């Protein structure tokens, strides 16, 4: 970008560019910035004229960056983050006295896994701090973090790019069945034989848990899917009362198995291993409250990851 461009450039155009690049959608970027879509489109047109490049081209699901936009993205994001930190007034965060509300993206399965321990810890360290979970579509998470709409995102989120992240734990998908299920009592199988034997089972799945549905698709088990629900937490009761099987994370399944009434089978699924991470925005890297809570979260769950 030469001096003539800088003289004519509005900082808000860079924020708009960054939002569109992250969201891959003009409309989603407009929502994240609190703009109307016509205002966002007008701003993008101004930036295109200033830079002499289309920057984004239409795709069936939104827009895709041009090579010039790809080259600009990282330095623009870094510049915005530095400016945000430079302009932020130094502040102190006192967890014991704070009544701050933190908003966190979590799936229902994430809520069951992380919230009990997190809320117990916050009661000790910051009894006035409040948590609100806000599940979002995967494509909206990065923009929501950058805009401050949410503070953190938990989960296995491989499609969420351009965020800061910390690995919390490694996990893998298994099959949960009721104790005494005929599949469990048969002669023990392993490897490919166990995978092939999964054709004997009928399944229940959660519509929003795309990875488990993907595994069923890869194994050609979609025709064995007998029930699809909206919510994960109903699955244990269904599994315990029926012969239906569910593909789910092992860490969650172990909690149910400890209570009794369940059995865990570990087939060599494709894509079975995954990592659960904590995501946050570079823009809020230095924010004292953000830094404090992510330190609490990473210490709490990293030490529980074994």
N, C-alpha and C positions, 0 to 999 in steps of 0.2 A: 504494500500500500504506500503510495508516494505522498509528499507533503500536501499536494492539492487535495487529495482525498481526505486527509486528516482534517484540513481546515473546514471541509464541508460536512464532515461526519457527525451525526448525532449519536451519542452514547446509547440511546435507546434502540437504535438500529442494530447495534452489536448484541444487545440483550435479546432482541427479536431473532437475530440470526442464530444465536446460541440455542434459544428455545426451539426453533424450527429444526435445527440440526439434531437435537436430542430427541424430540418427539416424532420426527419424520412426518409431521403433519402441521399445516398452517393453522387449522382450526384448534387442534389440541394446544399448540403453542399460544394461540390467542387466549384460550381459557386460562392457561397457566399464568399469563401476564396480566389478566384482567382487561383484555382488549376485545373489541368486536372483531369479527373476521374481516370485514372490509378495511378496518384500520390496520390490521396486521398485513393484509395483502398489499395495501398502499405503501406501508413501510418497507415491505420486501421489494416492491418495485423500485422505490427510491434507492435502496441499497444496491440492487442489480445495476441501475444506471450509474451509480457512483463507481462501482467496481468493474463495470463492463463485462459482467459474467452472469449467466442465468442463475447460478448458485444452487438451485434446486429444480428438478424436473418431475413432472407428474408421474405417479405410479398408481396401480389399482388400489393400493391401500393408503395412499398419501403422497409423499414426495421423497425423492432420493437426491443426495448431495452430488454436485458435480465434482470433478477432481480439484478445482480451485477451492470449493467449499471444504473438501476434506483437508486440504492443506491449511486453511484458515482456522479450522475448528479448534485445534489444541491451543495455539497462541491466544485466540480470542477467549477461550475458557479460562486460561491462566491469567490473562489480563483482568478479566472481570472478577476473578477470585481475589487477586491482589488488591484491586480497588475496593472491594467489599471489606477486606480486612483493614485497609488503610483508613477507611471512613468510619469504621465501627469505633464507637467510644469504648475505651477500656472499661470493663465492668467486672464485678466480682459476683460469683454465684455461691450462695450459702445454702446448701441442700437442706440443712436442718430447719431453716426458716422459710424456704421457698414454697410457693403454692403454684409453681409453674405447671402448665399443661403440656405434656409431650404427646404428639400424635404419631402412631406407628402403623405402618402397613404390616399386616399379618394375615395369613389364611386361618381358617378355623382350626386346622391341625396345628398350626404354629401357636395359636392361642393356648391350646391344650398343653403343648409342650413347654412353652416358655413363661406364660403369665403367672402361674402359681409361685414359682421360685422368685421371679422378678418382683412381684408385689410383696412377698415376704421380706425380701431384702430392702425394698424401698420403705417399708414400715419401720425398719431399724434405722435406716440412714436419713430418710427424707419423708417423714410422715405426711407432710402437706402436699407433696408432689402428686400430680394426677396423670393418669395414662388413658388415652383414648385410642382404640384400634380403629383403623380406617383401611379396609381392604380395597385395593385399586386394581384396575386392569394392568397387566405387566407393562404395556406400552406407555402408561401414564406415570409410572413410578419415578423415573429419573427427573422429569419435569416437575413433579410434585415435590421432590426433595429440594431441587434448586430454587423453587419459588417459596419454600417454607410452608407449603400446605401440609406436608408431613415432615417429621424430623428424622425418622429412621425407617428402614424396611428390613424385615427379617425374612429369611427363607432361602430356598434353592431357586435362584433367579438368574439363570444363565443368559437370558435375553436382555437383562438390565445392564446397560453399558454406561460408561463415562461417570461412574460414581466411585467414591472411596469405599473400601470394604475391608472387613476383618473376618477371617474364617472362624466360625464358632465350633463346628463339629463335622465329622465325616459320618455318613450314614449309608444304608443300603435298603433297597426294597425287598420285602419278603412276603410270604403268604400267611395270613392269620386265619385259623380255623377254630371251630369249637373243640374242646377236649372230647376225645372219644369218637371223633369223626372217622368214618370208614377209611378215608384216604390216609389218615395217620396210622391206623391200626394195621394196614397192609404191610407186607414185607418192605423193608426200607430200601428206597431207591436213591440214586444220586446222579449228578451230571446230566447228560443228555437224556437218559432214561427218565429222570425226574421231570425234566422240562416236557417231554412227550406225555407223561402221565397227567400233566395239568389239564389236558383235554377232557379228563374225566369229571372235572369240577365245574360247578356253576358259580358265577361271580356277582358281587355287588360292588359298585364304584361310585365315586363322587364326581359330579359333572365338572367341577372347577379344578380338579387335580389332574392336569393334562398329562403329567409324566406317567401316572399309573395307567391312564387310558392308552397312552402311547405304547407301553409295554404289552398290554393286551392285544393291541393291533399288530405289533411285531411278531407275536406268537400265534396270530390268527385265532385268537380267543374271543373276538367280538361277538360271535354267535352264541357264546356261552354266558354272555352278560345278561342276567335276569332282572337286575334292579339297578337303576341309576338314581342317586339322591342329590340334593343340594348341599347337605351338611355332613361333615365327617363324623361328628360326635355321636350320631345315631348308629354308626356301623357296628360297634362292639355288641350292642344289644341284639342287632339283627344276626350277626355271626353266631352269637351264643345260642340263639333260639332256633337256628336253621342249619342246613348243610351248605349254605353259601360261603364262599371264600372271598377274601378281600386282599388286594395288593396294597401294602402300606409300608411306611418307614419302620425299620427294626427298632429304633429307640422308642417309638411310641408303642409298638406291639409288646415290647418287653414290660412296659408298665402295666398293660392289661394282663399279660401272662402271669405276672407276680401276684395278681389278685385271684388267680385260679380260674378254671373254666375254659382256658384257651390253649391252643397249640400253635407253634411257629414252625413253618417249613421254609427252608432257604434254597430255592432253586437258583441255578446260575443264569439269572435273567440277563438279557442284553440291557445295557444302560442302568444296571442295578445300583452302582455306586454313585453317590452324589455328595455335595458339600453344602451345608447350611451356613450362610454368611449374614453379617450385619452390614447394611449399606447406609451411607450418608453422603451429603453433598460437599464438594470441595468448598463451596461458598461459606459453609458454616463450620469449617475445619477448626477455626480458632475460637469459636463461640464457647465461652466457659461452661454454660449449661449443657451444650451438646457434647463437649469434651468429657464432662463429668459423667453423664449418663452412659456414653459409649464405653468408658473405662469400667463402670460398674457392670455393664452387660458382658463385656468381653471377659472380665475376670470371673464373673459368676458362671458363665456357661462354658468357657474354655476349660475351667477346672473340673466341670462336670462331664466333659466330653468323653472321658474314658469309659 
